[in-house]
Amino acid sequence: MSSAYPRRLSQGLLLLYEDRDLLVVDKPAGLLSIAAGAERDKTAYWILSEYLRKKGEKRRPAVVHRLDRETSGVMIFAKSDTVKRKLMEHWDATVLERCYIALAEGELKEAQGSIDAPLGEDQRGRVVVVPGGQRAVTHWKVLKTGRRFSLLSLELETGRRNQIRAHLDWLGHPVAGDKKYRAKTDPLHRLCLHAERIVFHHPHDGRVLEFEVKAPLTFQQALKTD
């Protein structure tokens, strides 16, 4: 990676990598990936659009995958619709690894495991485990435990919307701070979920790119003070 990176943009967004096809960023918690409905707050998409415009590039970023507003971590943006389509149409073959860190409520009984439970929407439009839903698989491993929380490493085998949040709620250990999924605690005043690592084939030449941003230290600090 060039010594020019990471490059700090506005709203706490960090640019980790850039080439003619891609932008890879570290998105802070609290920043939307892209506007939803009548949302007018600045988004990661807007910030990158301004960044490219000021550079004199006529391209606009294209969202390849999203992180929830309160989820921090690594995100990929394409620099053209062509690259976006190439990535999204071959997502499962292109992405080799997607790992997250979560501070989950409670202490899990086993050191590691897998959740293979189908996901669909309930009457409120919330993604939940439902019979006959889309197959969703999350692999998890306990990194550390405290009295009230467990620090987990999670790897996605499938990439459904809100997959980790829905699966951990179904397991009985929702992500701390996740009121949408029945969390009873809010130790850091944010959703305690972080996209730590992504490994994928570059859509242009197939080389493997790997990006990792460690989870905030506050995740571990919450274990010591719980």
Secondary structure, DSSP 8 states (H G I E B T S, - for coil): --TT-SEE-GGG-EEEEE-SSEEEEEE-TT-BSS--TT--S-BHHHHHHHHHHHHT-----EESS---TT-EEEEEEESSHHHHHHHHHTHHHHEEEEEEEEEEES--SSSEEEEE--EEE-TTS-EEE-TT-B--EEEEEEEEE-SSEEEEEEEESS--TTHHHHHHHHHT--BTT-GGGT----TTSS--EEEEEEEEE-TTT--EEEEE----HHHHHHHHH-
